[in-house]
Structures are given as structure tokens and as C-alpha cells.
Amino acid sequence: MKVEVKSKKGLRTILTVVIDKKRIQVKMDEKLNELQKEVALKGFRPGKVPPAVIKSQFGKSIYGEVVDKILRESSTKAIDEKKLKVAGQPKIDLKQFGEGKDLNYELQIDCLPTVTLKSFDKFKATDFKVKIENKVIEEKIKEISDQNKQFEDKNENEKAIIGNQVTFDYSATVDGNKFEGSEGKGVQLELGKDLFLKGFDQQLVGVKKGAIKLIDAILPANHPKKELANKNTKFECKILNVKKSKENKIDDNFAKMMGAKDVKDLKFLIEKQISSQYSQALNSITKKEILDQIEKHHQIDLPQNLIDQEILVMTKNLKPEDKQKHKSNNEKLAKSRIKLGLLLNEYGEKNNLKVSDEEVKAEIQKQIKGMPGQEKMVLEYYQKNPSASQSLKGSIYEEKIIELIKSKIKLVTKDIDIKEAEKIISEFNKPNLDEDKISKTKSSDKKKPKSKKISKK
């Protein structure tokens, strides 16, 4: 095999590769001998078909298979021989091929740029520390208490009001006919939450224990049985019990119900949880401060094929008109991501940073603990999607790099309260298509899940 550099311009190198026809013939003969053991043709005993006969019938496809394998092996060897760092998939341009001829082709390679890191010593970033006031913790405890109400029986002659819990059995009909799911036993509803069917709660206001209540309601539009969607339904409800809520006593027993040791521990865990919610968003802002400075202080030529690939990934779910509309911005964003990726990777390699399989497993376990009731789903997701585990490994690697950079630069600690934190996060989340280099951070008070137990991490 003969390999020469035909041209080198910027990050693009073109190699000429020549494979001697004798080598190709040797590979052809090896393949024919291999096929002789497998091919069955009429008129010949199994394993006894002459190579010449096999070649006469399958020669072109065999040659194509042999050449394809030689191209893969020789192109890899050529790149290694010239010690090139490849960015993306090289392109092969066949110049000469065919039986009895040398194989001659050109290999067009876009190479990764040489990355020279500058000192980060003069970089500055803000390290936000959120102070959680006791008032906020008390409000959170009340919220948790309200979400985990305890109920006690009302007197039998007392009527149900909004906020009461009504337990009942029901039998329902549509056009006088029963249907699948038309019977219910021991259903519990907290009146006013409207969690069953729209308007159902309101019709239970005023019922007493032991009463029979007829209720008219409309089945939902997304009912699993299409023929029942939006159908007027009559419910006959037998009221089993009516309960009123009682105020939770915030003591050690309540704290234990919420997964804490005692009230003091509950407050500590709540403070930690709230702080963690804000810290995640604020750390993203600190990270962007650092990345902006790294990008600004480094100039790197980028391979066009990497830019094109990144744009393709970024815009795969966009409509053609949206791709065209934001073409300039998408290219700018793609270049920024590739540039920062190369710089961070160089810093990680320079400092010998690695991510072990144990670290990936530990992060997966952390995610599992944070999603009670969905443990199996999370675990199966990573088991069935190796690319997801690889992506997680990349995220851990990047965080390691960022943490190391933080330890080398000047971090200015800024103590803030929740109000200031929300203002900073809100400003950060304002749409800015030209400078959006990392995912926007969501404020911690959006879409709060129902608090049941405080997780200890």
C-alpha cells in the first residue's frame, strides 16, 4: 500500500492511496476459497464447486465485497500512518478500480484543529449562595401539610362542604346502559379539587353519610372507549362517609411521616431541597459566565463537516421555513458548541480527567432515587439505550471539567435571597437567540410537584 499527501489546505487533507493489484488478487482468492465451502450449485457436490465457476457466476459481487473491505481497512491504516486526527467521516473518491488493476483512490479528510489553551487564571465568575429564610421554610412546611391532609369523621347529620372528603360507591349508565368501568367502590374525593369529572364535586356538596345521590356528568373527550367520549352519564352514588380535614400538628411524628427524623431534620431537608432547586439554575449561569470567557479568549478554525453535522442535529425537528429563518443563528450556535466542546475536551485531556463506569452507575442511581415509583422505568431506559448512558457520561465529564476550571479561576461569592435569585434566573431566561449557548434554566417555582416525602440525598 502506498500513501501520499496530495494536498493540505487549512484543516482539509487529501491523501492518495494505491493498493497493488496482487494484494487484491490474494484477497479475491481467499474469498473464493472461503465461498467454496458454502456455495451449493446444481451439478456439483457440496463444497466441491470450482473457484472458477463461483467467480464466473458471482465475480462482480465478490470483487465489490473484497474492495469494500480493502477500502475500510486501508483508509484506516492510511489515516493512522499519517497520524491525522479525523473530524467526522472521510470521503473516498475512487480513481481506478477493476479486476487486474491497481486500486487507486483519494481520501478527503477534515482534521480536528490543533487546540492551544490559554491560561484561565484571569477569568472571573460569580458563585451564587442562596440564603433560605426561615419564613420560606415554614411556608413550605405548611404547603406540605396541606398536600398531606388528615381527615376525621363528621357527625352523621352534617352535610358535606368544599374541602371535605366524601367516600362513595357508584353505578353509572349511558343512555340507560351499563358500560366497562361503570361501577366504582370506595371512591374518595376531596371536594373542590375537581379531580374526578368536571362539575362532579359540586354536586356532592350537601350530601350526608348514608344518602343516595344522583349526579349528571359528561365523560371526558379522551375516554379510552371512543364511543363513550363526551357522553352524558348518570351516576347513582351511595355516600359511605363524609370527613372533614383536621390541621396537621407539625411535630416529630409529622416529620417522620414526611421521611425526616424529627422537625429539626425536616426543616434542614426542606432548606437543602429549596437551595438545591435554585443552585441548579444559578450554577448554569455561573457556567455560562465561564464558557463565554473561554470562547472569547480562544480562536480556532473549525471543520465545516462538523458544523454541518451539528446544525443537522440541532434542526432535525424544525420545519424547513424555520431552518431557513434562523440559518445564520443556527450556524453561529453550532460553531460555538463545537468550539467549546473542543476546548473543554482539550482541558480535560490535559488534566487527565476521566469518568469511570462506577461514576455513571452512581449518577443513574441518583436519578432513580429522585423519581420514586419510576425506578424500573429509569433503569430500563439506560439499559436499553447505550447512547443515553454515553450521553450521561459526557455530561459528567463536562461537569468535572467545569468544576476543575472553577478551582483555578477567581470565583466571587455572592450571597442572595430567594427574591434576588428568582430575578437573576428570570433575566437569564429571557430569550436571546444570538447568545443562547446552553439550555435555558427553568425557575424553581414552575410546575412544582406534590410534596410527599423529603428525599435524603
N, C-alpha and C positions, 0 to 999 in steps of 0.2 A: 504494500500500500504506500502510495506517495502522496504527501500532503504539503501544499504550499499556500502561502498567504497571497491571494491575488490582489486584494486591496484592503485598505483600512482607512475609514473616514469617520471621524467622531467615534461614536460607540458601535458603529456597524463594521463588521469584519466579514470579508468574503474569502472562503477557502476553496481551493480546487483540490479534489480528491480523485485519484486514479487507482482502480483496482485491476490488477493484472488478470487477463482472461484465463490464465492457467489456474488461478485460485478459484475463479468462478466455475471452471470445469470440474475441479476437485469437489466443490460443494454440490454441483449437479449430480455427479457420480454417487456421492454419499446419499443424496436424497433418493436417487433411483434405486439403489440397493436397499434402502430403508422401505421404500414402497413395494419392492418385490415381495416382501414378506406379507404384505397386507392386501395387495390387489388380487382380485379374482376375475379372470376373463374366460369366456367360453372357449373351450378347446385346449385349455391349459390346466394342469393340476395346481391346487393352491400352493402358493409360494414358489412356483416354477415359471412364472411369466418372465420371459427375457427382458432385460432393461431396455433393449432397443425397441421392443413392442410397446412397452409402457411409455417410452419417450415419444413414439410416433403418434400415440393417442392423446397423451396428456402433456406433451412437451412445453407448450406455451404457458400453461398454468403453473407447471413445476418451475420453469425458469422465473416466472413472475414471483413466486413464493420465495425462491432462493435469493433473488436480487433484493426483494423487500427486506429479508433478514440481514443480508450483507450491508444494505444501506443503514439499517438501525445500528448494527454493531460498529461499522466503520465510521459513521458520523460521530458516535460517542467517543470512539478512540481518537479521532482527529481533534475533537474539542479538548480532550484530556492532554493530548500531545502538545497542543499549543497553549495549554494552561489558561483557557478562556473561562470567565465566569458568565454563564449564559443567562440572559433575561428573556424568559418566555420560550416558545417553541421555534427552533431554527427552521429555515425554509430550504428545501432541496430542489435544485434545478438540474435535471438530467441533461447532459450534453451528448453522451454517446452510450449506447447500450445495445444488446442483442447477442445472440449466441455466436461464439467465435470471436467476439470483440472485447476489448478492454471496457470496463465500466468507468465512465468519466462523468463527474457531476460537480456542481458548485454548491457550497453550503453557506447560506447567508445567515449570519449570527448577529443579533443585537446583544451587546455585552452590558453587564452591570457596570456603572461608573465606579471609579476609584473614589472612595469616601475618605476625606481627611477631616477629622473632627477638630474643632477649635475648643479652646478652654471654656468651660461653663462657669468659671469662678465668679465672674462679674454679673451673672444672672441673678435676678431678684424675683420673688413671688410671695404672695400673701397666704399665710396659713391661718385660716379662719377657725376660731374656737367659739362654739355656741354655748352660751350660758342659759341653762333652763331654769326659769324662775319657779319657785315653789307653787305659785298660783297656777301655772300651766300644768304642773304635775297633779295638783288637786282637781283641776278641771278634767284631766284625762281619767283620773280615778272615778270621778262622777260619771263620765261617759261610759266607762267600762261597767260600772254598776248599773246604769240604765239599760245597757245592752244585755245584761245578765240578771234580769229581774227575777225575784222570787214572788210566788203568788200564794195567797191563802183563801180559804173558802169564804164566800159571802153568806149572809143569812139567806135562807131559802125564799123569803118573801122580798128580797132585794132584787131590783132589776139591773140588768147589765148596762153599763155605760162605756163610753170610749175609754180605752186604757185597760178595761177588764179582760180577763181571759175566759173564753167560752169553749167548753168541751161538748161535742155533739156527734151523734151518728146521723147519716143522711142517706136518703134514697132519692135518685133523680130520674127524670124521664124527659125525653124529647118527643114531641108530638104524641105523648101518651105511651111511648115505648121505652123499655129499659135499653141500656147500651153498655158496652165494655167500660168499666170504671165508674158505673153509675151508683155503686154502693161505697160508703165510707164509714169506718168505725173509729171512734175516739179521736176525731179531728179536733185540734186545738188551735184557736185563733185569738190573737191579741187584737181587740177591736181598735180600728183607727189606722192600722198598718196597711190594710187593703192588699194582703198577700195572697188571697185565695182567688176570687173572681171580682172584677170591678163592681163596686156597689154592694157586694155581699155582706161586708162588715156592718154597713149602716143599717141593714135590715135586721141584724141581730141585736141592735140596741133596743133595750126594753124587755128582753126575754128573761124568764126566770127558770130556775132549775126544775126539770120535770115537764116543761112545756113542750108543745109541738108547734113548730113554726114553719110556715110555707114561704118559700123565697123564690122569686123570679130572678134569673141571671142569664147572661149570654156567655156561651163557651168561647174561648179565645180563637182568634183568627189562625193561630199557628197550632191548633189542636192536631195531635198525631193522626187522628182519623179525619181525613179531609171532609168527609160527608157530615161531620159534626161541627166543623168550623163555623163560628158566628151564629150558632143555633140557639134559639130561645129555649131555656131549660127550666123546669120546675123542680125545686128541691124540697123534700119534706124532711125537716130536721127535728130530731129528738134531743132536747137540751139535757145533757148529763150533769153538767156542773157549771157554775159561774164563780170565778175567783177574782179577787182584787189584788193589785200589786202591793207589796209591802216594801218599805225602804230597807235597802241592804245596810247592815251595820258594818262600817268599814273597820274591821278588826282583823286579828291574826287568822281567824277561820276563813274570812272572806279572802284574805291574801293567799291562803293555801289553796282555795278553790281556783284561784287565778294562776296557780303554778309557782307561787313565791313561798319563802319560808315564813315570813311574817310581814307586817305592814311596812316596816323599815326596808325590808328587802324588795317589797313590791314597788315602793317609791323609787328605789335605786334602779330597778329593772326598767321602770317606765322612763325615768330620766335617760337611761342608756339607750333605750329604744328610740325616743324622740331625737336625741342627739345624733344617733346613727342615721336617721332619716335625713336630717339636714346636712350632716357631714358628707354623705354620699354626693349630694348635689354640689356642695361647696368645694369638695375635692376635685370635681370635674372642672370647676372654674380655675382652681389653682393649677390643675394640669394644663388647661388651655393657655394660661399665662406662660408656663414653661415652654410648651410646644411652639407658641408664637415666637418666642425669643430664639429658640433653636433654629426654626425655619428662617427667620430673618437674618441670622448671622452665618448662614451657610449657602453657598451657591453650588449646585450640582446639575450636570447635564443628565437628562432622563431619557431612557429608551422609549421611542414612540410606541413600540408594540405594547409596553407595559401600560402606557397612558390609555391606549385604545382599549385594552382589556379591562382596565379599571372603570372606564366610562361605560363599557358594556355591562358590567356587573351593577354599577350604580343606577343605570337607567333601564334595566331589563323589564321593570313593571310600569314604565311610563308610556303614555301614548306618543305616537310619532310627533304630533304637534308640540307636545310638552318638551320632548327631547330637543327639537329644533329651537324652541323658545329660550331654553336655558343652556344651549350648546356651549356658549362661552364660559358660563359659570361652572358647568359640569367639568369642562376641561381644566379649569383653574383648580377646582376642588380635587380632581383626580391627581393632578400634579402635586398638590400639597400633601395628599395622603401617601403617595409613593415616596416623595422626598423625605417625609417624616419617618416613614417605615424603614427606609434605607439608613437614615441617620441613627435611629433608635437601635436598629439591629446591629449596626457597627459598634455602638456604645456597649451593647450587651455582650457582643463577642470579645471586644477589647477587655472587658472586665470579667470575662469568663462566667457570665450568668447562665444558668441552666434551670430547667423546670423538670422535676422528676415525676414519674408516674404516680408516686405516693402523694405529691402535692396536688395533682389533678384529681385523684380519688378523694382527697380531703375536701377539695372545693365542691365536688359533686355532693358529698355527704352534707356539707354546709347548706347547699341549696335544698337538699332533701329535708333537712330539719326545719328549714324556713317555709316549707309547704306541707303542713300537716294534712294527712288524708290523701295526698297525691304522691306519696313516696315511691310507690311502684311505678307510676307513670313517668316520673323524672328519671328513675334508674333505667327503665326500659328505653327511654328516649336516647340516652347516651350509649347504651349497649347496642342499639340498632342503628345508630348514626355515628360512625367513627369520625366523620368530618366535624361533628359537633364537639367531640372530645378534643380534636385537634385545634378547633377554634378557641375552646376554653383554655387550652394550653398556651395558645398565643396571647390571650388576654392576661393570663397570669404572668407570662414572660414580660409583657409590656408594663404591667404594674410594678414588677420587680425593678425594671429599668427606671421608671419614673421615681420610685422610692429612693433608688441609689442617687439619682440626679438631685433629688431634694436634699439629700445629706451633704451634697457638695456645694450647693448654692446658698445664697443668703435668703433664708425664709423669715419674713417679718410676721410675727404672730399678732393677730388682731382679734380681740375679744368682742363678740357681738351678742345681742339678744335675738330672740326669735323674730321680732318685727324687722330688725335690720337684715337678718338672714333672708327672710321672705322677699324683701325689697331687692337685695343683691341677686337672688335667684331669678326674680321676675325680670330684672334688667338683662340678665344673661340670656334669658329665654326669648327675648324679643327677636322676631325674625330678622335675620341678616344673611341673605343668600350668598353674599360675596365672601363672608368670613366664617361660615359655619363649618369648622373643621372636625368637630366631634359632635356626637349625638347630643341634642338638647336635653337638658336636665329638667325633670318634672318636679314641681314644688311638692313638698311632702304632704300638703294638706289636701291633695286632689285624690278623689276616689279612695277614701280611707276604708279599709276592710273592717268588718265587725271584729272587735277585740274579744277574744275568749280567754286565752291564757297568755301570759307574758313569757316569751321564749327566752331561755337562758343560753347564751352563745359564748 
